[in-house]
Amino acid sequence: MARACDAGARRGRPRCRTPPRPRGGEPVRRLAISSASLALCLGGAISLGAGAAVPIRAEIAQHRLRQVFEQRLQAGTVAAPTAPAIAPGRLSRTPARAAVRPVPALPTEGAIARITVPRLGVSDIVLAGNGTHEQLAEGPTMIRQGDAASPVTVLAAHRDTHFLFIRDLREGDDVRLQFVNGMVERYRVTRFETVRWDQFSYTLDPAHPRLALTTCFPFGGTEYGGPWRRVAWAERL
């Protein structure tokens, strides 16, 4: 996992890349992708003095993204046409079938999902992407989407805006992801960990699909580009 800093970072801070180290016997994948791919709370392109404007920009961006999300959701969940009715005077012993509509593919950029945490009143639009500064300034970014081979989804966001709520998250909390194609995934928070940026890892084949919410740590810290990350893990219900 690449080193990164939060939304108030100074311009030009070098980022380190450390090759992943294998963990004995356990099928673990180190997230040593690229500095953009796992920039868990990066934002190293703005000055410290501009930090106060970041929450305002984040909220403005979310307002726009909500509109995009609703448009995409409506387009992706339009009801499929039903089978035609049987003509009068004709009987059929075979029940009519509704037309099967394939699930639309998810977009590769822009609004892809909505994350909600009911207990905390959290509702934010999630972007598809690699976790660039511009993306993370606007909202949480899905830097990895789980698949059949490795059902682990990873979301990253700034600790002082969209993922500040992780500070108040508890074990047992519900976390929901609603995708623009209509799919809904529900997770339950199971544990937390604080790890160095180069030690974040996950098993390749967990028993249940997992969701990782990642951000810089500590909350309210003034060290930009520090080594620590706070990770909230949740399992699919």
N, C-alpha and C positions, 0 to 999 in steps of 0.2 A: 504494500500500500504506500502510495506516495505521500510525502510530507506536505502539509498544508497549514494554512493559518485561517483565522476567522475574518469577519467582515471588516475589521478595522485595521488590517495589516498594512505594512508599509510597502511601497513599490520596490520591486527588484530584489526581494529576499530570495536567496538561493534555495532550491528545493533538492532534497537528497533522494536518491533511489538506492535502496539496499536490496540485493538479491535475496529471494526467499530462502529460508533455511528449512530443510525437511524435518518433520516431526516423526520420530521413530514409530513405525508400524501403523499409525493412524492415517486414513485417507484424508489428508488435509490439503486444501488449496490455499496458498498464500496469495493475498490480493496485492501482488506486486505488479500491477498493470502499468499505468502511466500516471504521471503527476496529475493529469486531467481526470483520469478514470476514477481514482480514489482520492480525490481532493476533499476529504470528508468535511471540511468546513472552510474550504479555501476561499480566499477573497483577497489575495495579495496584490491587487492592482489598485487599491485606493489608499489614500493617505489617512493617517490617524485623525487629522482634523476634519475629514469628511465623514467620519464614523457616525455622527449624529444624524446624517441624512439617510443612512442605510435603512432603518425601519420604515421611513416614509416611502422610499423607493420600493421597498418590498411590498408594502400594502397597496400601492398604486398598481404594481405589476400583478398582484393577486387579483385585484378587481378586474383587470383585463383578461387574465387567464381564466377566471370563472366564466366569463362570457364565452370564451373559446371552448372551454370544457363542455358547457351546456349545449352548444351548437354541435360539437362532435358526438356527444352522448345521444342527442336526439337523432342525428343522422345514423348512428350505429345501432340504435335499438328500435327502429321503425318496425312495427309488427308485420310479420310475413302475411301474404294474402292467404285466405282460407280456400279450401277446395270448393268448387262450384256445387250448388245445391242439386239434388236429384230432380230431374225433370218430372212434372206432374204426370201421374198415371204409370210411372215406372218404379218398380221396387228393386231394391238391391240388398243382398244379404251381407255385403262387404261394407264395413263402416268407411266413410269417407276419411281420407287422410289430409291433414293440414300440410301445406307446403313447408318443406324444411329449408330454413334460411341459414346459410353458413355464418359462423361467427366472424365478423369483420376483423381484419388484421389490425394490430395496434400501430399507431403512428410511431415513427422513429425520431421525431422531434416535436417540440412544443408540448402542450398539455396532453398527458397520457392517463392520469388517474386523479382521484381525490382521496386524500387520507383524512380520516376522522378519528377522534378519540372522544367518545361520548361523555365520559366522566369529566373531562377537562374542557369540553366545548371547543375542541380543536377541529378546524376544517380548513385544509389548505390544498391547493392544486399542485400536483406533482408533475415535473417535467421529465421528458425522456432526454437522455444525453449522457455526457461523460463527466459532468461535474465541473464545467468551466466556471470562471468567475462570473460571467454574465448570467449563466443559468442559475447559479446558487444565489445571486443577488435577487432573483425573482421568485424563487421557491425551492422546495425540496426537489432533489434530482434523483431519479432512479438510475443509478450507475450500473446496476446489474439486475436483470429480471430473471427470476427463477425459471427453470425449464425442467423437462422430464429427467434429464441426466443429472442435474444438480438443482434441486428445488429450493434455492436460497435467493431471496430478493434483498438487495441492499439499497437503502435510501440514505442520502447525505444532505445536510443542510447546515446553515450557520447556527452557532450556539446563542447568538444574541438576537435572532429574529425567529425564523420558522421552527427551529428545533429547540428553542428555549424551554418548551413544555416538557422535554425529557427530564428536566430537573425535578418536575413534580409527578412524573409517571411512576406507577406502582406495579408490583407483580399482581397479576390477575386482571389488569386493565384490558379492555377490548380496544383493538386497533383495526380499523376497516379500510380496505382499499377498494374503491369503485373505479373500474376502468371505463374508458370512453366507448368501448364496444359492448358495454352492458354487464360484463362479468363483475362479480363482487367477491372479494376474499375477506374472510374474517380471521383475525389472529388474537391470541391472548398472550400478554407479556409474561414471560417465565423467569427472566433473570437479567441482571445488568453486569457489565464488566467495564473496567477502566484499563486500557491497554496502550502501549506505545504504538505509534503509527506504523512501525515496521513489524509489529507482532499480531496484527489483526488477522484472524484466520477463521475458517469454517470447515466442517466436514463435507466431503463431496456428496455423500448419500445419507443424509439424516433420515431418521424414522418418519418424521413429519416435515412437511414444507416449513421453512423458517423465513422470518423477516428480521432484518437488522436495521435499526435506526441509528445512525452514527453522526457524531458531531465533536467539535473540539472540547477540551476540558482543561481546567475547571471553568464552570460557568462564572461569568463576571471577571475572568482573568484578564490581566493586562499583558501577558506574554504572548505575542503574536508569533505563530509558527512554532509553538511549543510542541513537545513530543507526545502529549497524551490525548487519547480519544475516549469518549464515553459512548458505550454501545448498549442499546436496549434490544434484547432478543425476545422475539415472540414466535409462537408456534401456531400453525394453521389449525383452525377448528373444523 
